[in-house]
Amino acid sequence: MIALAAATAVAVVPAGSAAARPVKDKTLTENALYKAGALPTTACREKPIKKLDPKSARSYLNGVLACLNRTWAGELKAAGLKWSTPKVVYATKAPARFCGAKWKDWGSYYCKASRTIEIVLAKDLLEETDDLFLFFLMASLHGEHVQNLGGIARAVNKLPYGSKAEFDEQNRRYYLQNICLASAFVASVWKSLHRGREDWDDLLFYMRDWAGKSTGSRKSVTYWAGQGFATGDPAACNTWTAPSAKVA
């Protein structure tokens, strides 16, 4: 669902390499975004959406996008960071290429270079539209845009690593931060969604299915989603100073 930050090739290293070193880049560990305070509580009404209907899905997602732009523009301004609105492209069929690379089985992708979100409104994405999956999809892709504007994406790509295990951990820190930021946004508009706790639990169920070496264990995904949802504050999403056990 979410494209990982690192695009460089992973070096082949011998088994038993040293554990990940502490991250020292202050753009990651002391980012201005962590000091801007909790996201403001605002209203974000979900637009009607029909099953297997790309047109209503675009309308629904654009409604979520407008809420995200309003919230994060204010947050970045409070953090002293420059804001720009991401471009969003919808398609009903996967493109051959996007962001300078062959399109893989992504479903959706955020291109850091052009600051563009691409979402393929395929049949499998629109079969179930009553839950918060599409809402969170846009929130997480937009979260990558926030990470990009905050300099986090660039800083991650410059991080040195001494092993594949360390490289994977850096990716997990980036991905889990994204999960947390998207969850913080959900928390900031939660009352206006008129959803029950079961809707959040269903979303967590989906998130746990994204667990992997470069995305985090089910336990880590649940933990960081919970951090964002409980606080609504980007400061709770500083995965870069967390111990390795929290981003396993």
N, C-alpha and C positions, 0 to 999 in steps of 0.2 A: 504494500500500500504506500509506504513512504520510502522514497529513494534515499539511500544512505549517502553521507557526505563524501566519503573518501572515494576518489576516482582513480587513484594511482595503483599500479600493480603491487601486489603483496610479494615481498621478498621471500625466497625459500630459505628457511632457517632450520637448524638441527633441532630435534626433539629435546625437551627439557630446558628450553630457554628461560631466562630470568622472568620473573613476574613483571607486570606493568609498573613503570616508574610513575611517581606522582606528577600530575600535570602542573606545569609552572607558568604557563602563558596566562597573564592577567586578563586578557580579553575573554578568556574562558572562565577563569576562577573568580574574577572580580568585575564582571561585566556590568556596565551602567544599568542594564535592564533589571538587575537584581535590587537596585536601590530606588526604583520608581514607585514602589508600593503596590498593594493589591490592585487588581483590575477593578474598575468601577462597576458596580451593580447596575446593569442596564436591561432593557427589554429587547427581546429578539423573537418576534412571532414567527413561527414556522408557516411557510406558504403551503397551500394544498399541493399534494403530489399524487399522481396516479401510477399504479403498478404498470411497468413496461412502457412508460410514456416519456421519451426523452425530452419533449417540450416542457412538460410540467416539472421534470427533474432539473432542467436548466433554470427554470424560474425559482424553484425551491433553493437550489444551490446559490443562485445569485442573491437571494434574500439573506442567506447565511453569510455570504461574502460581504455584503453591505454592513452587517453587524460587526464582522471581524475587522473590516477596515476602520470603522468608527472607533472601536475599542482600542485596537493596537496603535492607531495613529496618535491617539491621546497618550497612550502609555509610553511610546517612544519619545514623544515630545517631552514628557515628564522626565524621561531618562537622559534627555539632552542628545538624543540620536535622531538622525535625519530619516524622515518617513517618505516612502513612495508607494503608490498603490500597485499591487501585482497585476499583471495581465492574465486573464483566464481564457482558455480555449477549450471548447467542448467538441467532441467528435462521437459519432456512432460506430466508427470503425477505427481500429488502431492505425496510426500513421506508420509509414515505412521507417522514417527517421524523425528524431526529435532531439533538440539540444545538442546537435552535432554528433549524434550516435544512433546506431540502429535500435529501433524500439524493441524492447524485450517484453516479456510477459508482465508488464508493470501495472496496467490498468489505469494508473495515474502517475504523474511525475511533476516535480518542481524543478525547473531549470534555473540554476543560480545565475548563469551568465546573462540571460535575457529577462530574468525575474518573471518568468511565465509559468503558470500552472496549466497542465493539460490533463483533462479527465475524459476518458473514453466511457460513454454512457452505453455500455454493453448490456445485453439481456440479463446476464447473471447479476449485474450490479443493481438492476431495477426490478428484480423479481420480488423482493421484500422491501417495501418502502415505509412501513409503519414504525420501524425502530429508528435509533439515532445514528445508524451507520453512516449514511450520507452526510449528516450534520458533522460528525466527527471527521469524516474524510476531508471535507473542506477545511475544517479547523486545523487538522494536522498538516496539510499541504501549506496552508497559510502560516502555520507555525514555522515551517522551514524558511518561509520568506522573512519572518521576524528574526530567525537565527542568522539569516544572510545579511539583513540590514544592520544587525548588531555586531557584525564582524566575526561571529562565531563560526560560520561555515568556512570562511577563509582561514581562520586560525587553526581549525581542525585539520585542514588539508596540509598545513605546514608543520604539524606536530611530528617530531621524530619518533621512531619506534624501533625496537631492537628485536622483535619477534612477531610472528603472525598472531600469537596470543595477545600481545600488546596492541597490535593494530586492530584486532577484533574488539578489544575492550574500548578503545577510543571510539570506534563506530557505535558501540553500545551506549556509551555516554551521550553521544550526539542524538541517537535515536530515542533513548529514554527521556532525554530532556525535551524532545519534540512531543512525545506522548504527554509529558507533564504540562507543557505550555498549552497544548490543545485542551487538556482536561481543566486547566485553570480558566480558560475561556468559557467552557461549558458551565463551570461553577458560577461564573459572573452573570450568566443569563438564565440560570437554572429555574428561578421562580417564574419567569415569563414563559417558559416552555410548557408549564402545566403537565409535567411528566411525573411519574412515580418512581420510587427507588428501584423498582424492577426494571425500568428502562435503562438506568445506569448499570445495573448488574448484568443486563443483557449485553450492553456495550463492552463491559469488562470481559465477558465471555469471548467476544470477538477479538479483543485485544490480545488475550492470552494465546490465541491461535497464531499470532504473529511472532511468537517466541523463537529464538534461534541464536546461533553463535554471534551474529553481528547485530542482533536486535535485543537480546536479553532473555533471561529465563522467564517463565510464567510468573514466578514470584517477584522478579524485578519489575516486570511490566505492570503488575498489579500495584506494587509499592509506589512507583512514580506516578501512575495515573491517580492513585489515591492522594498523593501529596498535592497534586495540582487541584483536584476536585475538593479537597478538604480546606484549602487555603485561598484558592483563587489568586495566588501571588507568585509571580515569576521567581521571586527569591527562593521559593521552595523547590525550584527546578534546577538548582545548581548541582548538576550531576558531576561536575568536574572536580569538586572537592570531596566527593563521597568516597568512602572506602570501597575497594574492589568488590567486596562481598555484596554491596548494595547495587552493583551494576553487573552482576555475574550473568 
